Amino acid sequence: MAFNLQKVLRALLFASNGPLTIKEIQETLTRFHQQEADLLARAKTNAPAEGAAVSGPVSTEIESTPVSESAVAASAAPLPADPGADVVVEPTAAETAPDLYQEVPSLVTASQIREAMDAIAADLRVRDEVFYLIEGSAGYRLVTNPKTARWVRLLRDEPPPVRLSQAALETLAVIAYRQPVTRGEIETIRGVSAEAGLNKLLERGLVYVAGRAELPGRPIQYGTTDDFLEFIGSKSLAELPASDVLSNRQIDDWLKQVESPQLVNDRDVGLETGELPLDPAEEPVEDAAAATPATAPVTVQAPSAESAPAASEPPAAPSA
């Protein structure tokens, strides 16, 4: 019977206390081959030399007392040199199943492990088992079917889950795409305060304090945790859907413009760029000459005596 990799992986998944990585699986297979080599070397060392004489009388009678398999295995195990040392237990018959321990390949690639894991996950979903196999950011692990979530909460005496508010979701999205990001940048992008949303996300363990920014005041920066990836069902941040609004560079330029706005000059509003005088009465000569219309000179003559008005005389007395 050929070696069954899927059956071995199922056993490792059940026995693992946490996520199981491909590297851990490959290291387990390597230790198996090392153990097999040690057992083979120990068997050769304890085997009697060929043609060696056996001292003492040889009995041909067979005892009628039944002997268990464990006793036979214990008697076949090599005795330690030190009587007080622990006895090495050899693999039992159950630990030598052909589909688990025979013809084990010396090299199992990561692609072969992924294919086997995908086949196991597909088989569990087709049979609608009470547990699924998923690949998270830390490796492969078995999780309960969402249909049984209520029973699991009753066993753990946990309250029902609470949905995140729209404000918390928006804050989480900004952190996921812009991390590490400061609280000021979050509030600039959203246009409202982010204190309540940040506190809720920190309490849920979806974000964490990533450090401090190299800015005046050294503001705190925030980033997403591994629980965030499990919350959205992704293995890494690279699997986040591409943003169709603005790229990171465009957002950086926009933030710089918001934080340091440029003054609007006359050219931006369509006015002339010439400098105006401080005193309105003082106008440049060339500007005044240019403003005076080109007309014929006007000669002003002094009024003559004839055209001069007569001196005012007192009014004549009325006639009787």
C-alpha positions as CSV (number, residue, x, y, z in Angstrom):
1,M,0.0,0.0,0.0
2,A,1.4,3.4,-1.0
3,F,2.1,6.1,1.5
4,N,-1.0,8.2,2.3
5,L,0.1,11.8,2.8
6,Q,-3.4,13.1,3.4
7,K,-4.0,10.7,6.3
8,V,-0.8,11.8,7.9
9,L,-1.7,15.4,7.5
10,R,-5.1,14.9,9.1
11,A,-3.4,13.3,12.1
12,L,-0.9,16.2,12.4
13,L,-3.7,18.7,12.2
14,F,-5.7,17.1,15.0
15,A,-2.6,16.8,17.2
16,S,-1.4,20.3,16.6
17,N,-2.2,22.8,19.4
18,G,-2.0,25.8,17.0
19,P,-1.7,26.5,13.3
20,L,0.4,24.0,11.4
21,T,2.9,25.4,8.9
22,I,4.4,23.7,5.9
23,K,7.9,24.0,7.5
24,E,6.7,22.1,10.6
25,I,5.3,19.3,8.4
26,Q,8.6,19.0,6.5
27,E,10.6,19.0,9.7
28,T,8.3,16.2,11.0
29,L,9.0,14.1,7.9
30,T,12.8,14.7,8.3
31,R,12.7,13.6,12.0
32,F,10.9,10.4,10.8
33,H,13.7,9.5,8.5
34,Q,16.3,10.2,11.2
35,Q,14.4,8.0,13.6
36,E,14.2,5.2,11.1
37,A,18.0,5.5,10.5
38,D,18.6,5.3,14.3
39,L,16.4,2.2,14.6
40,L,18.2,0.5,11.8
41,A,21.6,1.3,13.2
42,R,20.5,0.0,16.7
43,A,19.2,-3.2,15.2
44,K,22.5,-3.9,13.4
45,T,24.4,-3.2,16.6
46,N,22.3,-5.6,18.7
47,A,22.1,-8.4,16.1
48,P,24.3,-11.5,17.0
49,A,27.3,-12.0,14.8
50,E,26.9,-14.5,12.0
51,G,28.1,-18.0,13.0
52,A,28.4,-17.1,16.7
53,A,27.9,-20.0,19.1
54,V,25.1,-19.9,21.6
55,S,26.2,-20.8,25.2
56,G,24.1,-22.9,27.5
57,P,21.6,-25.6,26.8
58,V,19.0,-25.0,24.2
59,S,15.5,-26.0,25.2
60,T,13.2,-27.3,22.4
61,E,10.1,-27.3,24.6
62,I,7.5,-24.5,24.1
63,E,5.8,-23.1,27.1
64,S,2.1,-23.2,27.2
65,T,1.7,-19.9,29.0
66,P,0.2,-17.3,26.6
67,V,2.4,-14.2,26.0
68,S,1.0,-10.9,24.9
69,E,2.3,-8.9,22.0
70,S,3.5,-6.1,24.3
71,A,5.6,-8.5,26.2
72,V,7.1,-9.9,23.1
73,A,7.9,-6.3,21.9
74,A,9.4,-5.5,25.3
75,S,11.6,-8.6,25.3
76,A,12.8,-7.8,21.8
77,A,13.7,-4.3,22.7
78,P,17.5,-3.8,23.4
79,L,18.5,-3.5,27.0
80,P,20.3,-0.3,28.0
81,A,23.9,-0.4,29.1
82,D,23.0,1.2,32.3
83,P,20.4,-0.8,34.3
84,G,19.0,2.4,35.8
85,A,18.5,4.1,32.4
86,D,15.2,4.3,30.6
87,V,14.3,1.5,28.2
88,V,13.8,2.6,24.6
89,V,10.5,1.4,23.4
90,E,10.4,0.2,19.8
91,P,7.5,0.9,17.5
92,T,4.6,-1.4,18.0
93,A,2.6,-3.2,15.3
94,A,0.1,-0.3,15.3
95,E,2.9,2.1,14.5
96,T,4.0,0.3,11.4
97,A,0.9,0.6,9.3
98,P,1.9,0.3,5.6
99,D,0.0,3.4,4.5
100,L,1.5,5.6,7.2
101,Y,5.1,4.4,7.8
102,Q,6.2,2.5,4.7
103,E,7.6,4.0,1.5
104,V,7.6,7.5,3.1
105,P,9.2,9.8,0.5
106,S,12.4,11.5,1.7
107,L,11.4,14.8,0.2
108,V,7.9,16.3,0.2
109,T,7.7,19.6,-1.5
110,A,5.6,22.6,-0.4
111,S,3.4,22.3,-3.5
112,Q,2.6,18.7,-2.7
113,I,1.6,19.6,0.9
114,R,-0.6,22.4,-0.4
115,E,-2.3,20.1,-2.9
116,A,-3.0,17.6,-0.1
117,M,-4.3,20.3,2.2
118,D,-6.6,21.7,-0.5
119,A,-7.9,18.2,-1.2
120,I,-8.7,17.7,2.6
121,A,-10.4,21.1,2.8
122,A,-12.5,20.3,-0.3
123,D,-13.5,16.9,1.1
124,L,-14.6,18.3,4.4
125,R,-16.8,21.0,2.8
126,V,-18.4,18.5,0.4
127,R,-19.3,16.2,3.3
128,D,-20.5,19.2,5.3
129,E,-18.5,18.2,8.4
130,V,-18.7,20.0,11.7
131,F,-15.2,21.3,11.1
132,Y,-13.4,22.9,8.2
133,L,-9.7,23.2,7.2
134,I,-8.6,26.8,6.5
135,E,-5.2,28.4,5.8
136,G,-4.6,31.5,7.9
137,S,-1.7,33.9,8.2
138,A,0.1,31.5,10.6
139,G,-0.6,28.2,8.8
140,Y,-3.3,25.5,8.4
141,R,-5.7,24.7,11.2
142,L,-9.1,23.0,11.8
143,V,-12.0,25.3,12.7
144,T,-15.6,24.6,13.6
145,N,-18.3,24.9,11.0
146,P,-20.1,28.3,11.3
147,K,-23.4,26.4,11.6
148,T,-22.2,25.1,15.0
149,A,-21.1,28.5,16.3
150,R,-24.0,28.8,18.7
151,W,-23.1,25.4,20.4
152,V,-19.5,26.5,20.7
153,R,-20.5,29.8,22.4
154,L,-22.7,27.9,24.8
155,L,-19.8,25.6,25.7
156,R,-17.5,28.5,26.3
157,D,-20.3,30.6,27.9
158,E,-19.5,33.5,25.5
159,P,-21.9,36.3,24.5
160,P,-23.1,36.6,20.9
161,P,-20.8,38.5,18.6
162,V,-21.4,42.2,18.1
163,R,-21.1,43.8,14.7
164,L,-18.7,46.7,14.2
165,S,-20.2,50.1,13.6
166,Q,-19.8,51.9,10.3
167,A,-17.3,54.4,11.9
168,A,-15.2,51.5,13.2
169,L,-15.2,49.8,9.9
170,E,-14.1,52.9,8.1
171,T,-11.3,53.4,10.6
172,L,-10.2,49.8,10.2
173,A,-10.1,50.2,6.5
174,V,-7.9,53.3,6.7
175,I,-5.5,51.5,9.0
176,A,-5.4,48.3,6.8
177,Y,-4.6,50.2,3.6
178,R,-2.4,52.9,5.2
179,Q,-0.6,51.2,8.0
180,P,1.4,52.3,9.9
181,V,-0.9,55.3,10.2
182,T,-1.3,57.9,12.9
183,R,-4.6,59.0,14.5
184,G,-4.2,62.5,12.9
185,E,-4.0,61.0,9.4
186,I,-7.1,58.8,10.1
187,E,-9.0,61.9,11.2
188,T,-7.8,63.9,8.2
189,I,-8.9,61.2,5.8
190,R,-12.3,60.5,7.5
191,G,-13.0,64.2,8.5
192,V,-14.2,63.2,11.9
193,S,-12.7,62.1,15.3
194,A,-11.4,58.5,15.3
195,E,-10.9,58.1,19.1
196,A,-14.0,56.0,19.7
197,G,-13.3,53.7,16.7
198,L,-9.7,53.2,17.6
199,N,-10.5,52.3,21.2
200,K,-13.1,49.7,20.0
201,L,-10.6,48.2,17.5
202,L,-7.9,48.0,20.2
203,E,-10.3,46.3,22.6
204,R,-11.2,43.7,19.9
205,G,-7.6,43.0,19.2
206,L,-7.9,44.0,15.5
207,V,-5.3,46.7,15.6
208,Y,-2.2,47.3,17.7
209,V,0.3,50.1,18.4
210,A,2.9,49.7,15.7
211,G,5.3,52.4,17.0
212,R,5.8,56.2,16.7
213,A,6.1,58.3,13.6
214,E,9.1,60.5,12.9
215,L,7.0,63.7,13.2
216,P,6.8,66.5,15.6
217,G,5.4,65.2,18.9
218,R,6.1,61.5,17.9
219,P,2.5,60.5,17.4
220,I,1.5,56.9,17.9
221,Q,1.1,54.7,14.7
222,Y,-1.4,51.9,14.4
223,G,-1.4,48.6,12.4
224,T,-3.5,45.5,11.9
225,T,-3.0,42.2,13.8
226,D,-3.3,38.6,12.7
227,D,-6.8,38.5,14.2
228,F,-7.7,41.1,11.6
229,L,-6.7,38.7,8.8
230,E,-8.8,36.0,10.4
231,F,-11.6,38.4,10.8
232,I,-11.7,39.2,7.1
233,G,-10.7,35.6,6.0
234,S,-7.4,36.5,4.3
235,K,-3.9,35.0,4.6
236,S,-2.0,38.2,4.2
237,L,-2.4,41.9,3.5
238,A,-1.5,41.3,-0.1
239,E,-4.9,39.7,-0.6
240,L,-6.8,42.9,0.2
241,P,-8.8,44.1,-2.7
242,A,-7.2,46.9,-4.7
243,S,-8.4,50.3,-3.8
244,D,-10.2,51.9,-6.7
245,V,-10.4,55.4,-5.1
246,L,-6.8,56.7,-4.6
247,S,-3.4,55.1,-4.5
248,N,-1.1,55.5,-1.5
249,R,1.0,58.2,-3.4
250,Q,-2.1,60.2,-4.3
251,I,-3.3,60.0,-0.7
252,D,0.2,61.2,0.5
253,D,0.1,64.2,-1.8
254,W,-3.4,65.0,-0.7
255,L,-2.5,64.8,3.0
256,K,0.5,67.1,2.4
257,Q,-1.8,69.7,0.7
258,V,-4.3,69.5,3.5
259,E,-1.6,69.9,6.2
260,S,0.2,72.7,4.5
261,P,-2.2,74.6,2.2
262,Q,-0.8,77.0,-0.4
263,L,-1.8,80.6,-0.5
264,V,-4.0,81.7,-3.4
265,N,-2.4,84.5,-5.4
266,D,-3.8,86.9,-8.0
267,R,-2.8,84.7,-10.9
268,D,-4.8,81.7,-9.5
269,V,-8.0,83.9,-9.5
270,G,-7.4,85.5,-12.9
271,L,-6.1,88.9,-11.7
272,E,-3.2,90.9,-13.1
273,T,0.1,90.3,-11.3
274,G,1.3,94.0,-11.3
275,E,2.0,95.5,-7.9
276,L,-0.4,98.1,-6.6
277,P,0.9,101.4,-5.0
278,L,0.6,101.9,-1.3
279,D,-1.0,105.4,-1.7
280,P,-3.8,105.5,-4.3
281,A,-2.9,109.2,-5.1
282,E,0.6,108.1,-6.2
283,E,0.3,106.5,-9.5
284,P,3.2,105.6,-11.7
285,V,4.0,108.2,-14.4
286,E,4.0,105.7,-17.2
287,D,0.7,104.3,-16.0
288,A,-0.9,107.8,-15.9
289,A,0.4,108.7,-19.3
290,A,-0.9,105.4,-20.7
291,A,-4.3,106.1,-19.0
292,T,-4.6,109.7,-20.5
293,P,-6.4,109.6,-23.9
294,A,-4.5,111.0,-26.8
295,T,-6.6,114.3,-27.6
296,A,-5.7,117.7,-29.1
297,P,-4.4,120.3,-26.6
298,V,-7.0,122.7,-25.2
299,T,-6.0,126.4,-25.0
300,V,-7.5,128.3,-22.1
301,Q,-7.8,132.1,-22.7
302,A,-8.4,134.7,-20.1
303,P,-11.8,136.4,-20.3
304,S,-11.8,139.9,-22.1
305,A,-13.2,143.1,-20.7
306,E,-16.3,142.9,-22.9
307,S,-17.1,139.5,-21.9
308,A,-16.3,140.2,-18.3
309,P,-19.5,140.6,-16.3
310,A,-20.4,144.1,-15.1
311,A,-20.0,145.0,-11.5
312,S,-23.0,144.6,-9.5
313,E,-25.0,147.8,-8.9
314,P,-27.6,148.4,-6.3
315,P,-31.1,147.8,-7.5
316,A,-32.9,151.0,-8.7
317,A,-35.6,152.4,-6.4
318,P,-39.1,151.7,-7.6
319,S,-40.9,154.6,-9.4
320,A,-43.7,156.3,-7.7
